[in-house]
């Protein structure tokens, strides 16, 4: 069909919007305390001490692996979407 590029473009735009909305919703619903400032606001007084989190080599490797999986999943999903659009629309 003549609308094929427009449909693909619209699908990519809508997927980005939906992804951003889901990430925003997940951040909004998360009630965990992740900073001294948030704890001070909640309790009313600042903490006496803050112990920083230090990444170790296992954490760095896990983050790198997760990042690779996300990239591969994104590329595979994009390739499948384009292939579907080319062959079936």
PDB file of N, CA, C and O in Angstrom, chain B, residues numbered from 101:
ATOM      1  N   UNK B 101       0.820  -1.205   0.000  1.00  0.00           N
ATOM      2  CA  UNK B 101       0.000   0.000   0.000  1.00  0.00           C
ATOM      3  C   UNK B 101       0.857   1.259   0.000  1.00  0.00           C
ATOM      4  O   UNK B 101       2.043   1.229   0.329  1.00  0.00           O
ATOM      5  N   UNK B 102       0.240   2.336  -0.368  1.00  0.00           N
ATOM      6  CA  UNK B 102       0.936   3.615  -0.425  1.00  0.00           C
ATOM      7  C   UNK B 102       1.250   4.158   0.968  1.00  0.00           C
ATOM      8  O   UNK B 102       2.201   4.921   1.134  1.00  0.00           O
ATOM      9  N   UNK B 103       0.473   3.776   1.953  1.00  0.00           N
ATOM     10  CA  UNK B 103       0.635   4.319   3.301  1.00  0.00           C
ATOM     11  C   UNK B 103       1.674   3.574   4.130  1.00  0.00           C
ATOM     12  O   UNK B 103       1.864   3.893   5.303  1.00  0.00           O
ATOM     13  N   UNK B 104       2.337   2.608   3.555  1.00  0.00           N
ATOM     14  CA  UNK B 104       3.244   1.750   4.330  1.00  0.00           C
ATOM     15  C   UNK B 104       4.315   2.536   5.090  1.00  0.00           C
ATOM     16  O   UNK B 104       4.465   2.290   6.287  1.00  0.00           O
ATOM     17  N   UNK B 105       5.063   3.454   4.495  1.00  0.00           N
ATOM     18  CA  UNK B 105       6.054   4.211   5.269  1.00  0.00           C
ATOM     19  C   UNK B 105       5.425   5.039   6.388  1.00  0.00           C
ATOM     20  O   UNK B 105       5.997   5.172   7.469  1.00  0.00           O
ATOM     21  N   UNK B 106       4.245   5.592   6.119  1.00  0.00           N
ATOM     22  CA  UNK B 106       3.566   6.388   7.145  1.00  0.00           C
ATOM     23  C   UNK B 106       3.135   5.516   8.309  1.00  0.00           C
ATOM     24  O   UNK B 106       3.231   5.932   9.463  1.00  0.00           O
ATOM     25  N   UNK B 107       2.662   4.314   8.020  1.00  0.00           N
ATOM     26  CA  UNK B 107       2.234   3.394   9.079  1.00  0.00           C
ATOM     27  C   UNK B 107       3.432   2.970   9.924  1.00  0.00           C
ATOM     28  O   UNK B 107       3.333   2.919  11.150  1.00  0.00           O
ATOM     29  N   UNK B 108       4.547   2.670   9.292  1.00  0.00           N
ATOM     30  CA  UNK B 108       5.753   2.282  10.028  1.00  0.00           C
ATOM     31  C   UNK B 108       6.231   3.440  10.898  1.00  0.00           C
ATOM     32  O   UNK B 108       6.564   3.248  12.067  1.00  0.00           O
ATOM     33  N   UNK B 109       6.265   4.632  10.329  1.00  0.00           N
ATOM     34  CA  UNK B 109       6.700   5.806  11.086  1.00  0.00           C
ATOM     35  C   UNK B 109       5.774   6.072  12.269  1.00  0.00           C
ATOM     36  O   UNK B 109       6.240   6.337  13.377  1.00  0.00           O
ATOM     37  N   UNK B 110       4.481   6.004  12.040  1.00  0.00           N
ATOM     38  CA  UNK B 110       3.510   6.218  13.107  1.00  0.00           C
ATOM     39  C   UNK B 110       3.655   5.153  14.197  1.00  0.00           C
ATOM     40  O   UNK B 110       3.542   5.464  15.383  1.00  0.00           O
ATOM     41  N   UNK B 111       3.902   3.912  13.808  1.00  0.00           N
ATOM     42  CA  UNK B 111       4.109   2.843  14.783  1.00  0.00           C
ATOM     43  C   UNK B 111       5.336   3.090  15.642  1.00  0.00           C
ATOM     44  O   UNK B 111       5.293   2.881  16.854  1.00  0.00           O
ATOM     45  N   UNK B 112       6.428   3.533  15.032  1.00  0.00           N
ATOM     46  CA  UNK B 112       7.638   3.831  15.797  1.00  0.00           C
ATOM     47  C   UNK B 112       7.419   4.991  16.764  1.00  0.00           C
ATOM     48  O   UNK B 112       7.872   4.943  17.908  1.00  0.00           O
ATOM     49  N   UNK B 113       6.730   6.024  16.309  1.00  0.00           N
ATOM     50  CA  UNK B 113       6.447   7.172  17.169  1.00  0.00           C
ATOM     51  C   UNK B 113       5.560   6.754  18.341  1.00  0.00           C
ATOM     52  O   UNK B 113       5.840   7.103  19.488  1.00  0.00           O
ATOM     53  N   UNK B 114       4.501   6.015  18.059  1.00  0.00           N
ATOM     54  CA  UNK B 114       3.597   5.573  19.123  1.00  0.00           C
ATOM     55  C   UNK B 114       4.294   4.627  20.101  1.00  0.00           C
ATOM     56  O   UNK B 114       4.036   4.682  21.303  1.00  0.00           O
ATOM     57  N   UNK B 115       5.164   3.769  19.602  1.00  0.00           N
ATOM     58  CA  UNK B 115       5.911   2.870  20.485  1.00  0.00           C
ATOM     59  C   UNK B 115       6.815   3.668  21.419  1.00  0.00           C
ATOM     60  O   UNK B 115       6.925   3.334  22.599  1.00  0.00           O
ATOM     61  N   UNK B 116       7.454   4.702  20.919  1.00  0.00           N
ATOM     62  CA  UNK B 116       8.292   5.552  21.761  1.00  0.00           C
ATOM     63  C   UNK B 116       7.480   6.279  22.818  1.00  0.00           C
ATOM     64  O   UNK B 116       7.906   6.388  23.968  1.00  0.00           O
ATOM     65  N   UNK B 117       6.318   6.775  22.436  1.00  0.00           N
ATOM     66  CA  UNK B 117       5.460   7.480  23.384  1.00  0.00           C
ATOM     67  C   UNK B 117       4.967   6.528  24.463  1.00  0.00           C
ATOM     68  O   UNK B 117       4.981   6.868  25.646  1.00  0.00           O
ATOM     69  N   UNK B 118       4.533   5.340  24.064  1.00  0.00           N
ATOM     70  CA  UNK B 118       4.042   4.356  25.040  1.00  0.00           C
ATOM     71  C   UNK B 118       5.171   3.931  25.978  1.00  0.00           C
ATOM     72  O   UNK B 118       4.956   3.802  27.184  1.00  0.00           O
ATOM     73  N   UNK B 119       6.366   3.712  25.440  1.00  0.00           N
ATOM     74  CA  UNK B 119       7.505   3.341  26.271  1.00  0.00           C
ATOM     75  C   UNK B 119       7.846   4.422  27.283  1.00  0.00           C
ATOM     76  O   UNK B 119       8.100   4.121  28.449  1.00  0.00           O
ATOM     77  N   UNK B 120       7.854   5.672  26.853  1.00  0.00           N
ATOM     78  CA  UNK B 120       8.138   6.779  27.764  1.00  0.00           C
ATOM     79  C   UNK B 120       7.049   6.909  28.825  1.00  0.00           C
ATOM     80  O   UNK B 120       7.343   7.211  29.982  1.00  0.00           O
ATOM     81  N   UNK B 121       5.801   6.684  28.440  1.00  0.00           N
ATOM     82  CA  UNK B 121       4.702   6.769  29.403  1.00  0.00           C
ATOM     83  C   UNK B 121       4.804   5.667  30.451  1.00  0.00           C
ATOM     84  O   UNK B 121       4.557   5.914  31.631  1.00  0.00           O
ATOM     85  N   UNK B 122       5.162   4.472  30.039  1.00  0.00           N
ATOM     86  CA  UNK B 122       5.304   3.366  30.984  1.00  0.00           C
ATOM     87  C   UNK B 122       6.463   3.625  31.936  1.00  0.00           C
ATOM     88  O   UNK B 122       6.344   3.370  33.134  1.00  0.00           O
ATOM     89  N   UNK B 123       7.581   4.127  31.423  1.00  0.00           N
ATOM     90  CA  UNK B 123       8.724   4.443  32.294  1.00  0.00           C
ATOM     91  C   UNK B 123       8.366   5.543  33.288  1.00  0.00           C
ATOM     92  O   UNK B 123       8.746   5.466  34.457  1.00  0.00           O
ATOM     93  N   UNK B 124       7.648   6.554  32.843  1.00  0.00           N
ATOM     94  CA  UNK B 124       7.227   7.637  33.729  1.00  0.00           C
ATOM     95  C   UNK B 124       6.274   7.121  34.796  1.00  0.00           C
ATOM     96  O   UNK B 124       6.391   7.487  35.965  1.00  0.00           O
ATOM     97  N   UNK B 125       5.337   6.277  34.401  1.00  0.00           N
ATOM     98  CA  UNK B 125       4.400   5.694  35.357  1.00  0.00           C
ATOM     99  C   UNK B 125       5.130   4.837  36.389  1.00  0.00           C
ATOM    100  O   UNK B 125       4.805   4.891  37.575  1.00  0.00           O
ATOM    101  N   UNK B 126       6.111   4.049  35.951  1.00  0.00           N
ATOM    102  CA  UNK B 126       6.874   3.211  36.882  1.00  0.00           C
ATOM    103  C   UNK B 126       7.635   4.069  37.886  1.00  0.00           C
ATOM    104  O   UNK B 126       7.702   3.715  39.063  1.00  0.00           O
ATOM    105  N   UNK B 127       8.207   5.182  37.454  1.00  0.00           N
ATOM    106  CA  UNK B 127       8.910   6.083  38.367  1.00  0.00           C
ATOM    107  C   UNK B 127       7.939   6.754  39.334  1.00  0.00           C
ATOM    108  O   UNK B 127       8.268   6.958  40.502  1.00  0.00           O
ATOM    109  N   UNK B 128       6.760   7.094  38.858  1.00  0.00           N
ATOM    110  CA  UNK B 128       5.775   7.770  39.691  1.00  0.00           C
ATOM    111  C   UNK B 128       5.231   6.838  40.773  1.00  0.00           C
ATOM    112  O   UNK B 128       4.971   7.275  41.894  1.00  0.00           O
ATOM    113  N   UNK B 129       5.058   5.564  40.445  1.00  0.00           N
ATOM    114  CA  UNK B 129       4.483   4.593  41.373  1.00  0.00           C
ATOM    115  C   UNK B 129       5.524   4.105  42.384  1.00  0.00           C
ATOM    116  O   UNK B 129       5.162   3.659  43.473  1.00  0.00           O
ATOM    117  N   UNK B 130       6.799   4.184  42.041  1.00  0.00           N
ATOM    118  CA  UNK B 130       7.868   3.697  42.915  1.00  0.00           C
ATOM    119  C   UNK B 130       7.947   4.550  44.182  1.00  0.00           C
ATOM    120  O   UNK B 130       8.131   5.765  44.107  1.00  0.00           O
ATOM    121  N   UNK B 131       7.808   3.918  45.328  1.00  0.00           N
ATOM    122  CA  UNK B 131       7.817   4.635  46.607  1.00  0.00           C
ATOM    123  C   UNK B 131       9.119   4.440  47.385  1.00  0.00           C
ATOM    124  O   UNK B 131       9.169   4.774  48.569  1.00  0.00           O
ATOM    125  N   UNK B 132      10.157   3.919  46.767  1.00  0.00           N
ATOM    126  CA  UNK B 132      11.407   3.675  47.482  1.00  0.00           C
ATOM    127  C   UNK B 132      12.153   4.985  47.751  1.00  0.00           C
ATOM    128  O   UNK B 132      11.994   5.969  47.029  1.00  0.00           O
ATOM    129  N   UNK B 133      12.968   4.971  48.803  1.00  0.00           N
ATOM    130  CA  UNK B 133      13.771   6.130  49.197  1.00  0.00           C
ATOM    131  C   UNK B 133      15.179   5.910  48.655  1.00  0.00           C
ATOM    132  O   UNK B 133      15.864   4.973  49.065  1.00  0.00           O
ATOM    133  N   UNK B 134      15.610   6.767  47.739  1.00  0.00           N
ATOM    134  CA  UNK B 134      16.889   6.572  47.080  1.00  0.00           C
ATOM    135  C   UNK B 134      17.879   7.712  47.283  1.00  0.00           C
ATOM    136  O   UNK B 134      18.974   7.684  46.721  1.00  0.00           O
ATOM    137  N   UNK B 135      17.517   8.700  48.065  1.00  0.00           N
ATOM    138  CA  UNK B 135      18.442   9.809  48.279  1.00  0.00           C
ATOM    139  C   UNK B 135      18.285  10.366  49.692  1.00  0.00           C
ATOM    140  O   UNK B 135      17.217  10.264  50.295  1.00  0.00           O
ATOM    141  N   UNK B 136      19.360  10.954  50.211  1.00  0.00           N
ATOM    142  CA  UNK B 136      19.268  11.571  51.547  1.00  0.00           C
ATOM    143  C   UNK B 136      18.244  12.706  51.585  1.00  0.00           C
ATOM    144  O   UNK B 136      17.590  12.918  52.606  1.00  0.00           O
ATOM    145  N   UNK B 137      18.110  13.415  50.505  1.00  0.00           N
ATOM    146  CA  UNK B 137      17.158  14.526  50.447  1.00  0.00           C
ATOM    147  C   UNK B 137      15.725  14.021  50.589  1.00  0.00           C
ATOM    148  O   UNK B 137      14.913  14.624  51.291  1.00  0.00           O
ATOM    149  N   UNK B 138      15.418  12.900  49.912  1.00  0.00           N
ATOM    150  CA  UNK B 138      14.079  12.334  50.010  1.00  0.00           C
ATOM    151  C   UNK B 138      13.811  11.819  51.429  1.00  0.00           C
ATOM    152  O   UNK B 138      12.704  11.969  51.947  1.00  0.00           O
ATOM    153  N   UNK B 139      14.811  11.222  52.047  1.00  0.00           N
ATOM    154  CA  UNK B 139      14.670  10.761  53.423  1.00  0.00           C
ATOM    155  C   UNK B 139      14.464  11.936  54.375  1.00  0.00           C
ATOM    156  O   UNK B 139      13.634  11.854  55.281  1.00  0.00           O
ATOM    157  N   UNK B 140      15.201  13.021  54.185  1.00  0.00           N
ATOM    158  CA  UNK B 140      15.052  14.195  55.036  1.00  0.00           C
ATOM    159  C   UNK B 140      13.659  14.804  54.883  1.00  0.00           C
ATOM    160  O   UNK B 140      13.067  15.244  55.869  1.00  0.00           O
ATOM    161  N   UNK B 141      13.137  14.834  53.670  1.00  0.00           N
ATOM    162  CA  UNK B 141      11.795  15.341  53.442  1.00  0.00           C
ATOM    163  C   UNK B 141      10.753  14.465  54.133  1.00  0.00           C
ATOM    164  O   UNK B 141       9.778  14.971  54.688  1.00  0.00           O
ATOM    165  N   UNK B 142      10.963  13.160  54.097  1.00  0.00           N
ATOM    166  CA  UNK B 142      10.014  12.223  54.674  1.00  0.00           C
ATOM    167  C   UNK B 142      10.035  12.257  56.200  1.00  0.00           C
ATOM    168  O   UNK B 142       8.980  12.289  56.834  1.00  0.00           O
ATOM    169  N   UNK B 143      11.234  12.251  56.796  1.00  0.00           N
ATOM    170  CA  UNK B 143      11.381  12.160  58.242  1.00  0.00           C
ATOM    171  C   UNK B 143      11.340  13.540  58.911  1.00  0.00           C
ATOM    172  O   UNK B 143      10.850  13.675  60.032  1.00  0.00           O
ATOM    173  N   UNK B 144      11.848  14.544  58.232  1.00  0.00           N
ATOM    174  CA  UNK B 144      11.863  15.886  58.803  1.00  0.00           C
ATOM    175  C   UNK B 144      13.237  16.338  59.255  1.00  0.00           C
ATOM    176  O   UNK B 144      13.445  17.528  59.494  1.00  0.00           O
ATOM    177  N   UNK B 145      14.183  15.413  59.377  1.00  0.00           N
ATOM    178  CA  UNK B 145      15.555  15.768  59.748  1.00  0.00           C
ATOM    179  C   UNK B 145      16.510  15.043  58.816  1.00  0.00           C
ATOM    180  O   UNK B 145      16.206  13.943  58.354  1.00  0.00           O
ATOM    181  N   UNK B 146      17.662  15.642  58.532  1.00  0.00           N
ATOM    182  CA  UNK B 146      18.614  14.980  57.633  1.00  0.00           C
ATOM    183  C   UNK B 146      19.272  13.781  58.326  1.00  0.00           C
ATOM    184  O   UNK B 146      19.378  13.760  59.552  1.00  0.00           O
ATOM    185  N   UNK B 147      19.706  12.799  57.560  1.00  0.00           N
ATOM    186  CA  UNK B 147      20.394  11.655  58.168  1.00  0.00           C
ATOM    187  C   UNK B 147      21.759  12.065  58.719  1.00  0.00           C
ATOM    188  O   UNK B 147      22.366  13.025  58.244  1.00  0.00           O
ATOM    189  N   UNK B 148      22.234  11.332  59.719  1.00  0.00           N
ATOM    190  CA  UNK B 148      23.540  11.636  60.306  1.00  0.00           C
ATOM    191  C   UNK B 148      24.677  11.286  59.353  1.00  0.00           C
ATOM    192  O   UNK B 148      25.684  11.990  59.289  1.00  0.00           O
ATOM    193  N   UNK B 149      24.508  10.204  58.622  1.00  0.00           N
ATOM    194  CA  UNK B 149      25.554   9.776  57.687  1.00  0.00           C
ATOM    195  C   UNK B 149      24.916   9.091  56.492  1.00  0.00           C
ATOM    196  O   UNK B 149      23.818   8.543  56.585  1.00  0.00           O
ATOM    197  N   UNK B 150      25.621   9.130  55.368  1.00  0.00           N
ATOM    198  CA  UNK B 150      25.170   8.470  54.151  1.00  0.00           C
ATOM    199  C   UNK B 150      26.295   7.572  53.673  1.00  0.00           C
ATOM    200  O   UNK B 150      27.426   8.022  53.490  1.00  0.00           O
ATOM    201  N   UNK B 151      25.980   6.302  53.473  1.00  0.00           N
ATOM    202  CA  UNK B 151      26.978   5.352  52.971  1.00  0.00           C
ATOM    203  C   UNK B 151      26.783   5.224  51.465  1.00  0.00           C
ATOM    204  O   UNK B 151      25.746   4.727  51.025  1.00  0.00           O
ATOM    205  N   UNK B 152      27.740   5.653  50.675  1.00  0.00           N
ATOM    206  CA  UNK B 152      27.567   5.578  49.219  1.00  0.00           C
ATOM    207  C   UNK B 152      27.649   4.133  48.723  1.00  0.00           C
ATOM    208  O   UNK B 152      28.323   3.289  49.312  1.00  0.00           O
ATOM    209  N   UNK B 153      26.951   3.884  47.636  1.00  0.00           N
ATOM    210  CA  UNK B 153      27.002   2.562  47.025  1.00  0.00           C
ATOM    211  C   UNK B 153      28.146   2.547  46.021  1.00  0.00           C
ATOM    212  O   UNK B 153      28.230   3.416  45.154  1.00  0.00           O
ATOM    213  N   UNK B 154      29.006   1.579  46.138  1.00  0.00           N
ATOM    214  CA  UNK B 154      30.139   1.447  45.223  1.00  0.00           C
ATOM    215  C   UNK B 154      29.921   0.215  44.348  1.00  0.00           C
ATOM    216  O   UNK B 154      29.720  -0.891  44.852  1.00  0.00           O
ATOM    217  N   UNK B 155      29.965   0.418  43.050  1.00  0.00           N
ATOM    218  CA  UNK B 155      29.809  -0.700  42.120  1.00  0.00           C
ATOM    219  C   UNK B 155      31.038  -1.593  42.166  1.00  0.00           C
ATOM    220  O   UNK B 155      32.167  -1.103  42.209  1.00  0.00           O
ATOM    221  N   UNK B 156      30.818  -2.903  42.156  1.00  0.00           N
ATOM    222  CA  UNK B 156      31.935  -3.831  42.039  1.00  0.00           C
ATOM    223  C   UNK B 156      31.954  -4.388  40.615  1.00  0.00           C
ATOM    224  O   UNK B 156      31.097  -4.040  39.803  1.00  0.00           O
ATOM    225  N   UNK B 157      32.905  -5.231  40.315  1.00  0.00           N
ATOM    226  CA  UNK B 157      33.051  -5.724  38.945  1.00  0.00           C
ATOM    227  C   UNK B 157      31.847  -6.554  38.511  1.00  0.00           C
ATOM    228  O   UNK B 157      31.487  -6.535  37.334  1.00  0.00           O
ATOM    229  N   UNK B 158      31.220  -7.279  39.428  1.00  0.00           N
ATOM    230  CA  UNK B 158      30.042  -8.071  39.079  1.00  0.00           C
ATOM    231  C   UNK B 158      28.868  -7.161  38.702  1.00  0.00           C
ATOM    232  O   UNK B 158      28.126  -7.461  37.767  1.00  0.00           O
ATOM    233  N   UNK B 159      28.701  -6.061  39.422  1.00  0.00           N
ATOM    234  CA  UNK B 159      27.639  -5.106  39.104  1.00  0.00           C
ATOM    235  C   UNK B 159      27.858  -4.477  37.732  1.00  0.00           C
ATOM    236  O   UNK B 159      26.921  -4.324  36.949  1.00  0.00           O
ATOM    237  N   UNK B 160      29.093  -4.120  37.457  1.00  0.00           N
ATOM    238  CA  UNK B 160      29.416  -3.509  36.164  1.00  0.00           C
ATOM    239  C   UNK B 160      29.171  -4.502  35.037  1.00  0.00           C
ATOM    240  O   UNK B 160      28.615  -4.131  34.003  1.00  0.00           O
ATOM    241  N   UNK B 161      29.574  -5.757  35.216  1.00  0.00           N
ATOM    242  CA  UNK B 161      29.360  -6.789  34.199  1.00  0.00           C
ATOM    243  C   UNK B 161      27.877  -7.046  33.991  1.00  0.00           C
ATOM    244  O   UNK B 161      27.436  -7.220  32.855  1.00  0.00           O
ATOM    245  N   UNK B 162      27.103  -7.074  35.064  1.00  0.00           N
ATOM    246  CA  UNK B 162      25.671  -7.302  34.954  1.00  0.00           C
ATOM    247  C   UNK B 162      24.993  -6.146  34.209  1.00  0.00           C
ATOM    248  O   UNK B 162      24.118  -6.377  33.375  1.00  0.00           O
ATOM    249  N   UNK B 163      25.384  -4.928  34.502  1.00  0.00           N
ATOM    250  CA  UNK B 163      24.818  -3.771  33.815  1.00  0.00           C
ATOM    251  C   UNK B 163      25.174  -3.790  32.334  1.00  0.00           C
ATOM    252  O   UNK B 163      24.335  -3.469  31.492  1.00  0.00           O
ATOM    253  N   UNK B 164      26.393  -4.158  32.013  1.00  0.00           N
ATOM    254  CA  UNK B 164      26.824  -4.235  30.615  1.00  0.00           C
ATOM    255  C   UNK B 164      26.030  -5.317  29.877  1.00  0.00           C
ATOM    256  O   UNK B 164      25.601  -5.114  28.741  1.00  0.00           O
ATOM    257  N   UNK B 165      25.840  -6.466  30.529  1.00  0.00           N
ATOM    258  CA  UNK B 165      25.081  -7.555  29.921  1.00  0.00           C
ATOM    259  C   UNK B 165      23.627  -7.145  29.695  1.00  0.00           C
ATOM    260  O   UNK B 165      23.053  -7.424  28.642  1.00  0.00           O
ATOM    261  N   UNK B 166      23.041  -6.486  30.683  1.00  0.00           N
ATOM    262  CA  UNK B 166      21.655  -6.035  30.549  1.00  0.00           C
ATOM    263  C   UNK B 166      21.530  -5.033  29.410  1.00  0.00           C
ATOM    264  O   UNK B 166      20.571  -5.089  28.640  1.00  0.00           O
ATOM    265  N   UNK B 167      22.485  -4.121  29.294  1.00  0.00           N
ATOM    266  CA  UNK B 167      22.466  -3.129  28.228  1.00  0.00           C
ATOM    267  C   UNK B 167      22.546  -3.803  26.861  1.00  0.00           C
ATOM    268  O   UNK B 167      21.846  -3.408  25.928  1.00  0.00           O
ATOM    269  N   UNK B 168      23.398  -4.819  26.743  1.00  0.00           N
ATOM    270  CA  UNK B 168      23.509  -5.555  25.474  1.00  0.00           C
ATOM    271  C   UNK B 168      22.207  -6.258  25.133  1.00  0.00           C
ATOM    272  O   UNK B 168      21.779  -6.242  23.979  1.00  0.00           O
ATOM    273  N   UNK B 169      21.568  -6.877  26.128  1.00  0.00           N
ATOM    274  CA  UNK B 169      20.299  -7.568  25.878  1.00  0.00           C
ATOM    275  C   UNK B 169      19.226  -6.588  25.414  1.00  0.00           C
ATOM    276  O   UNK B 169      18.439  -6.910  24.524  1.00  0.00           O
ATOM    277  N   UNK B 170      19.189  -5.407  26.000  1.00  0.00           N
ATOM    278  CA  UNK B 170      18.198  -4.412  25.599  1.00  0.00           C
ATOM    279  C   UNK B 170      18.442  -3.965  24.165  1.00  0.00           C
ATOM    280  O   UNK B 170      17.496  -3.824  23.390  1.00  0.00           O
ATOM    281  N   UNK B 171      19.689  -3.743  23.809  1.00  0.00           N
ATOM    282  CA  UNK B 171      20.017  -3.322  22.446  1.00  0.00           C
ATOM    283  C   UNK B 171      19.644  -4.410  21.447  1.00  0.00           C
ATOM    284  O   UNK B 171      19.053  -4.120  20.407  1.00  0.00           O
ATOM    285  N   UNK B 172      19.986  -5.665  21.756  1.00  0.00           N
ATOM    286  CA  UNK B 172      19.659  -6.773  20.852  1.00  0.00           C
ATOM    287  C   UNK B 172      18.148  -6.920  20.720  1.00  0.00           C
ATOM    288  O   UNK B 172      17.644  -7.123  19.615  1.00  0.00           O
ATOM    289  N   UNK B 173      17.415  -6.819  21.831  1.00  0.00           N
ATOM    290  CA  UNK B 173      15.956  -6.933  21.774  1.00  0.00           C
ATOM    291  C   UNK B 173      15.352  -5.805  20.952  1.00  0.00           C
ATOM    292  O   UNK B 173      14.424  -6.032  20.176  1.00  0.00           O
ATOM    293  N   UNK B 174      15.870  -4.588  21.117  1.00  0.00           N
ATOM    294  CA  UNK B 174      15.368  -3.456  20.340  1.00  0.00           C
ATOM    295  C   UNK B 174      15.624  -3.655  18.852  1.00  0.00           C
ATOM    296  O   UNK B 174      14.734  -3.441  18.029  1.00  0.00           O
ATOM    297  N   UNK B 175      16.841  -4.065  18.509  1.00  0.00           N
ATOM    298  CA  UNK B 175      17.168  -4.275  17.094  1.00  0.00           C
ATOM    299  C   UNK B 175      16.358  -5.413  16.498  1.00  0.00           C
ATOM    300  O   UNK B 175      15.897  -5.317  15.361  1.00  0.00           O
ATOM    301  N   UNK B 176      16.179  -6.497  17.261  1.00  0.00           N
ATOM    302  CA  UNK B 176      15.381  -7.621  16.765  1.00  0.00           C
ATOM    303  C   UNK B 176      13.926  -7.210  16.586  1.00  0.00           C
ATOM    304  O   UNK B 176      13.301  -7.567  15.588  1.00  0.00           O
ATOM    305  N   UNK B 177      13.385  -6.470  17.535  1.00  0.00           N
ATOM    306  CA  UNK B 177      11.999  -6.003  17.406  1.00  0.00           C
ATOM    307  C   UNK B 177      11.817  -5.070  16.229  1.00  0.00           C
ATOM    308  O   UNK B 177      10.820  -5.151  15.511  1.00  0.00           O
ATOM    309  N   UNK B 178      12.781  -4.180  16.028  1.00  0.00           N
ATOM    310  CA  UNK B 178      12.711  -3.273  14.882  1.00  0.00           C
ATOM    311  C   UNK B 178      12.797  -4.047  13.573  1.00  0.00           C
ATOM    312  O   UNK B 178      12.041  -3.779  12.639  1.00  0.00           O
ATOM    313  N   UNK B 179      13.723  -5.011  13.503  1.00  0.00           N
ATOM    314  CA  UNK B 179      13.863  -5.815  12.280  1.00  0.00           C
ATOM    315  C   UNK B 179      12.599  -6.619  12.004  1.00  0.00           C
ATOM    316  O   UNK B 179      12.151  -6.699  10.861  1.00  0.00           O
ATOM    317  N   UNK B 180      12.027  -7.209  13.038  1.00  0.00           N
ATOM    318  CA  UNK B 180      10.788  -7.968  12.850  1.00  0.00           C
ATOM    319  C   UNK B 180       9.640  -7.066  12.416  1.00  0.00           C
ATOM    320  O   UNK B 180       8.837  -7.452  11.567  1.00  0.00           O
ATOM    321  N   UNK B 181       9.556  -5.870  12.989  1.00  0.00           N
ATOM    322  CA  UNK B 181       8.496  -4.936  12.605  1.00  0.00           C
ATOM    323  C   UNK B 181       8.631  -4.504  11.154  1.00  0.00           C
ATOM    324  O   UNK B 181       7.645  -4.446  10.418  1.00  0.00           O
ATOM    325  N   UNK B 182       9.850  -4.202  10.751  1.00  0.00           N
ATOM    326  CA  UNK B 182      10.081  -3.788   9.366  1.00  0.00           C
ATOM    327  C   UNK B 182       9.812  -4.954   8.416  1.00  0.00           C
ATOM    328  O   UNK B 182       9.188  -4.773   7.370  1.00  0.00           O
ATOM    329  N   UNK B 183      10.277  -6.142   8.774  1.00  0.00           N
ATOM    330  CA  UNK B 183      10.040  -7.316   7.920  1.00  0.00           C
ATOM    331  C   UNK B 183       8.546  -7.592   7.794  1.00  0.00           C
ATOM    332  O   UNK B 183       8.067  -7.891   6.700  1.00  0.00           O
ATOM    333  N   UNK B 184       7.811  -7.498   8.883  1.00  0.00           N
ATOM    334  CA  UNK B 184       6.371  -7.707   8.842  1.00  0.00           C
ATOM    335  C   UNK B 184       5.706  -6.673   7.945  1.00  0.00           C
ATOM    336  O   UNK B 184       4.844  -7.003   7.131  1.00  0.00           O
ATOM    337  N   UNK B 185       6.119  -5.409   8.106  1.00  0.00           N
ATOM    338  CA  UNK B 185       5.527  -4.338   7.305  1.00  0.00           C
ATOM    339  C   UNK B 185       5.821  -4.522   5.819  1.00  0.00           C
ATOM    340  O   UNK B 185       4.961  -4.255   4.979  1.00  0.00           O
ATOM    341  N   UNK B 186       7.032  -4.978   5.490  1.00  0.00           N
ATOM    342  CA  UNK B 186       7.401  -5.139   4.081  1.00  0.00           C
ATOM    343  C   UNK B 186       6.677  -6.323   3.449  1.00  0.00           C
ATOM    344  O   UNK B 186       6.194  -6.220   2.321  1.00  0.00           O
ATOM    345  N   UNK B 187       6.598  -7.440   4.158  1.00  0.00           N
ATOM    346  CA  UNK B 187       6.079  -8.659   3.552  1.00  0.00           C
ATOM    347  C   UNK B 187       4.571  -8.842   3.700  1.00  0.00           C
ATOM    348  O   UNK B 187       3.954  -9.496   2.859  1.00  0.00           O
ATOM    349  N   UNK B 188       3.966  -8.287   4.740  1.00  0.00           N
ATOM    350  CA  UNK B 188       2.557  -8.578   4.973  1.00  0.00           C
ATOM    351  C   UNK B 188       1.629  -7.401   4.804  1.00  0.00           C
ATOM    352  O   UNK B 188       0.413  -7.588   4.812  1.00  0.00           O
ATOM    353  N   UNK B 189       2.145  -6.194   4.650  1.00  0.00           N
ATOM    354  CA  UNK B 189       1.244  -5.055   4.452  1.00  0.00           C
ATOM    355  C   UNK B 189       1.179  -4.630   3.021  1.00  0.00           C
ATOM    356  O   UNK B 189       0.464  -3.684   2.690  1.00  0.00           O
TER     357      UNK B 189
END
